[in-house]
């Protein structure tokens, strides 16, 4: 898939509706940043009035810090996941080949019970699977640090090099998995009958071999998002282009599945046919009998 054509066509879809689409796309990002800033503000208050050492806020030894982190994380998941679902829903109405309830208010979509249930459940499963995938990287990283922290002999050096290598490979696999999860909100909208857990697993299989498109889109829009002014425009265009790519990928899968089905049916029909040469041989054998 050519990213240049994808970007050009997605920009055409945003004409005359950019401002409204930008507001909807920025809601999950703004919610994420709001709770991040609120968490940082509480930590600043703890440092200023609580006489905490800065290392305590990063070591997990403070019950207050753990409580604040847990509450802010929970609020982020509960609010950002449904808003991301609504943004994907609105973008699906723009990028779909046929109209898909384009004029339905986002507030009505947001207040649905299934929206909260499926979006939050999918966000929870992505977090759990992501943490499980990150566990090997943490294990090898801690092992390499502990080995290199002591005296290094030939055996320790060999073990440290292998631990560093395995840790790097584990991190790359974890990053690949996180890129696969980027399609989860969009697939939740496009597959309403599929459960959240199955959608998460389907996203991993769906993005297999297609993560390069997302990486190229990030390479195009990430420099613009490094500035505060460019974040709203670049983030909206990034989400629109990625939503359009999801629709194209789904059409590709449907075409391949139809082609495979037709091929199987064609083979079964051809299997029932007998060549003229075999028919002549059968006739000769019957005459001789």
C-alpha positions as CSV (number, residue, x, y, z in Angstrom):
1,X,0.0,0.0,0.0
2,X,1.4,3.4,-1.0
3,X,1.3,5.7,2.0
4,X,1.4,8.8,-0.3
5,X,-1.9,7.8,-1.9
6,X,-3.4,6.9,1.5
7,X,-2.5,10.3,2.9
8,X,-3.8,12.1,-0.2
9,X,-7.2,10.4,-0.2
10,X,-7.6,10.7,3.6
11,X,-7.0,14.5,3.3
12,X,-9.7,14.6,0.7
13,X,-12.1,12.9,3.2
14,X,-11.3,15.6,5.8
15,X,-12.4,18.5,3.6
16,X,-15.3,20.6,5.0
17,X,-15.3,18.4,8.2
18,X,-11.8,18.8,9.6
19,X,-12.7,20.9,12.6
20,X,-15.5,18.6,13.9
21,X,-13.4,15.5,13.3
22,X,-10.4,17.1,15.0
23,X,-12.4,17.8,18.1
24,X,-13.6,14.1,18.3
25,X,-10.1,12.7,17.6
26,X,-8.5,15.0,20.3
27,X,-10.9,13.9,23.1
28,X,-9.1,10.6,24.0
29,X,-5.7,12.3,23.6
30,X,-6.8,15.2,25.8
31,X,-8.2,12.9,28.4
32,X,-5.0,11.0,28.6
33,X,-2.9,14.2,28.9
34,X,-5.3,15.6,31.5
35,X,-5.0,12.6,33.9
36,X,-1.3,12.5,33.3
37,X,-0.9,16.1,34.3
38,X,-3.2,15.6,37.3
39,X,-1.0,12.7,38.4
40,X,2.1,14.8,38.0
41,X,0.5,17.7,39.9
42,X,-0.3,15.4,42.9
43,X,3.3,14.2,42.9
44,X,4.5,17.8,42.9
45,X,2.3,18.5,45.9
46,X,3.6,15.4,47.7
47,X,7.2,16.5,47.0
48,X,6.5,20.1,48.2
49,X,4.3,19.5,51.3
50,X,4.9,15.9,52.1
51,X,8.7,16.1,52.4
52,X,9.1,13.0,50.1
53,X,12.4,12.2,48.4
54,X,12.0,12.1,44.6
55,X,13.2,8.5,44.5
56,X,10.2,7.4,46.6
57,X,7.8,8.4,43.9
58,X,9.5,6.0,41.4
59,X,10.3,3.1,43.7
60,X,6.7,2.2,44.6
61,X,7.4,2.2,48.4
62,X,4.9,5.0,49.1
63,X,1.3,3.9,49.6
64,X,0.1,7.4,48.7
65,X,2.0,7.3,45.4
66,X,0.6,3.9,44.6
67,X,-2.9,4.9,45.4
68,X,-2.6,8.1,43.2
69,X,-1.1,6.1,40.3
70,X,-3.8,3.4,40.5
71,X,-6.7,5.9,40.7
72,X,-5.4,8.0,37.8
73,X,-4.7,4.9,35.7
74,X,-8.2,3.6,36.3
75,X,-9.8,7.0,35.4
76,X,-7.7,7.1,32.2
77,X,-8.9,3.6,31.1
78,X,-12.5,4.3,32.0
79,X,-12.7,7.6,30.1
80,X,-10.1,7.3,27.3
81,X,-11.2,3.9,26.0
82,X,-14.9,4.8,25.2
83,X,-13.8,8.2,23.7
84,X,-11.3,6.4,21.5
85,X,-14.1,4.0,20.4
86,X,-16.3,7.0,19.5
87,X,-13.5,8.6,17.5
88,X,-13.0,5.3,15.6
89,X,-16.8,5.2,15.1
90,X,-16.9,8.6,13.6
91,X,-13.9,7.9,11.3
92,X,-15.5,4.7,10.2
93,X,-18.4,6.7,9.0
94,X,-16.1,8.8,6.9
95,X,-13.8,6.2,5.5
96,X,-16.3,3.4,4.9
97,X,-17.2,2.6,1.3
98,X,-20.9,2.8,2.1
99,X,-22.5,5.2,4.7
100,X,-22.4,3.8,8.2
101,X,-24.7,6.0,10.3
102,X,-22.6,9.0,9.6
103,X,-25.1,11.4,11.2
104,X,-25.6,9.6,14.5
105,X,-24.6,11.8,17.4
106,X,-21.4,10.8,19.2
107,X,-23.1,11.4,22.5
108,X,-25.6,8.7,21.7
109,X,-22.8,6.3,20.8
110,X,-20.9,7.2,24.0
111,X,-23.8,6.6,26.3
112,X,-24.5,3.0,25.0
113,X,-23.8,0.2,27.5
114,X,-22.0,-1.9,24.9
115,X,-19.6,1.0,24.1
116,X,-18.4,1.1,27.7
117,X,-18.4,-2.6,28.1
118,X,-16.5,-3.5,24.9
119,X,-14.1,-0.6,24.9
120,X,-13.0,-0.9,28.5
121,X,-12.8,-4.7,28.3
122,X,-10.6,-4.4,25.2
123,X,-8.4,-1.8,26.9
124,X,-8.0,-4.1,29.9
125,X,-7.1,-7.1,27.8
126,X,-4.5,-5.1,25.9
127,X,-3.0,-4.0,29.1
128,X,-2.9,-7.5,30.5
129,X,-1.4,-9.1,27.4
130,X,1.0,-6.2,27.0
131,X,2.3,-6.7,30.6
132,X,2.6,-10.4,30.1
133,X,4.6,-9.8,26.9
134,X,6.8,-7.2,28.7
135,X,7.7,-9.7,31.5
136,X,10.5,-11.5,29.6
137,X,12.1,-8.1,28.8
138,X,12.0,-7.1,32.4
139,X,13.4,-10.4,33.5
140,X,16.3,-10.4,31.1
141,X,17.0,-6.7,31.8
142,X,17.1,-7.2,35.6
143,X,19.3,-10.4,35.1
144,X,21.7,-8.5,32.9
145,X,21.9,-5.6,35.4
146,X,22.6,-7.9,38.3
147,X,25.3,-9.8,36.4
148,X,27.1,-6.7,35.2
149,X,26.8,-5.1,38.6
150,X,29.2,-7.7,40.1
151,X,32.5,-9.0,39.1
152,X,32.6,-10.1,35.5
153,X,34.5,-13.3,34.6
154,X,34.3,-15.2,31.3
155,X,31.2,-17.1,32.3
156,X,29.5,-13.9,33.7
157,X,30.3,-12.0,30.6
158,X,28.8,-14.7,28.4
159,X,25.6,-14.7,30.5
160,X,25.4,-10.9,30.5
161,X,25.7,-10.7,26.7
162,X,23.0,-13.3,26.2
163,X,20.7,-11.6,28.7
164,X,21.2,-8.2,27.0
165,X,20.5,-9.8,23.6
166,X,17.4,-11.7,24.8
167,X,16.2,-8.5,26.5
168,X,16.5,-6.5,23.3
169,X,14.7,-9.2,21.3
170,X,11.9,-9.3,24.0
171,X,11.5,-5.5,23.8
172,X,11.2,-5.6,20.0
173,X,8.6,-8.3,20.2
174,X,6.7,-6.2,22.8
175,X,6.8,-3.1,20.6
176,X,5.5,-5.2,17.7
177,X,2.7,-6.4,19.9
178,X,1.9,-2.8,20.9
179,X,1.7,-1.8,17.3
180,X,-0.7,-4.6,16.6
181,X,-3.0,-3.3,19.4
182,X,-3.3,0.0,17.5
183,X,-6.1,-1.5,15.4
184,X,-8.2,-2.7,18.3
185,X,-10.5,0.4,18.6
186,X,-11.1,0.4,14.8
187,X,-11.8,-3.3,14.7
188,X,-14.2,-3.0,17.7
189,X,-16.4,-0.7,15.5
190,X,-16.1,-2.8,12.4
191,X,-16.8,-6.2,14.2
192,X,-19.6,-5.4,16.6
193,X,-20.6,-9.1,17.0
194,X,-17.1,-10.1,18.1
195,X,-16.2,-10.1,21.8
196,X,-13.5,-7.8,23.1
197,X,-11.0,-10.5,23.8
198,X,-11.5,-12.1,20.4
199,X,-11.1,-8.6,18.8
200,X,-7.8,-8.1,20.6
201,X,-6.5,-11.5,19.3
202,X,-7.9,-10.8,15.9
203,X,-6.0,-7.4,15.9
204,X,-2.7,-9.2,16.4
205,X,-3.4,-11.5,13.4
206,X,-4.9,-8.7,11.3
207,X,-1.9,-6.4,11.7
208,X,0.6,-9.2,10.9
209,X,2.7,-8.0,8.0
210,X,0.9,-4.7,7.9
211,X,2.6,-2.8,10.7
212,X,4.9,-1.1,8.2
213,X,2.0,1.0,7.0
214,X,1.5,2.4,10.6
215,X,5.2,2.9,11.0
216,X,5.4,4.9,7.8
217,X,2.4,7.0,8.8
218,X,4.1,7.7,12.1
219,X,7.3,8.7,10.3
220,X,5.3,11.2,8.3
221,X,3.2,12.7,11.1
222,X,5.5,12.3,14.1
223,X,7.8,15.3,13.2
224,X,4.6,17.5,13.1
225,X,3.5,16.2,16.5
226,X,6.7,17.2,18.2
227,X,5.4,20.7,18.4
228,X,2.3,21.6,20.4
229,X,0.8,23.6,17.5
230,X,1.1,20.6,15.1
231,X,-0.4,18.0,17.4
232,X,-4.1,18.6,16.7
233,X,-3.7,18.6,12.9
234,X,-1.2,15.8,12.6
235,X,-3.0,13.5,15.1
236,X,-6.3,14.0,13.3
237,X,-4.8,13.2,9.9
238,X,-2.9,10.2,11.3
239,X,-6.1,8.7,12.7
240,X,-8.0,9.3,9.5
241,X,-5.3,7.8,7.3
242,X,-5.0,4.7,9.6
243,X,-8.8,4.3,9.7
244,X,-8.8,4.3,5.9
245,X,-6.0,1.7,5.8
246,X,-8.0,-0.5,8.1
247,X,-10.9,-0.4,5.7
248,X,-8.6,-1.3,2.8
249,X,-7.1,-4.2,4.7
250,X,-10.5,-5.6,5.5
251,X,-11.4,-5.4,1.8
252,X,-8.2,-7.2,0.9
253,X,-9.0,-10.0,3.4
254,X,-12.5,-10.3,2.1
255,X,-11.3,-10.5,-1.5
256,X,-8.7,-13.1,-0.6
257,X,-11.2,-15.2,1.3
258,X,-13.7,-15.0,-1.6
259,X,-10.9,-16.0,-4.0
260,X,-10.0,-19.0,-1.9
261,X,-13.6,-20.0,-1.6
262,X,-14.1,-19.8,-5.3
263,X,-10.9,-21.7,-5.9
264,X,-12.1,-24.5,-3.6
265,X,-15.5,-24.7,-5.3
266,X,-13.9,-24.6,-8.7
267,X,-11.6,-27.5,-7.9
268,X,-14.5,-29.5,-6.6
269,X,-16.5,-28.9,-9.7
270,X,-13.5,-29.7,-11.9
271,X,-12.9,-32.9,-10.0
272,X,-16.3,-34.2,-11.2
273,X,-15.4,-33.6,-14.8
274,X,-13.9,-36.4,-16.9
275,X,-11.5,-35.6,-19.8
276,X,-12.5,-36.7,-23.3
277,X,-9.5,-39.1,-23.4
278,X,-10.8,-41.0,-20.4
279,X,-14.3,-41.1,-21.8
280,X,-12.9,-42.8,-25.0
281,X,-11.0,-45.3,-22.9
282,X,-14.1,-46.1,-20.9
283,X,-16.1,-46.6,-24.1
284,X,-13.5,-48.9,-25.6
285,X,-13.4,-51.0,-22.5
286,X,-17.2,-51.3,-22.5
287,X,-17.3,-52.4,-26.2
288,X,-14.7,-55.0,-25.6
289,X,-16.7,-56.3,-22.7
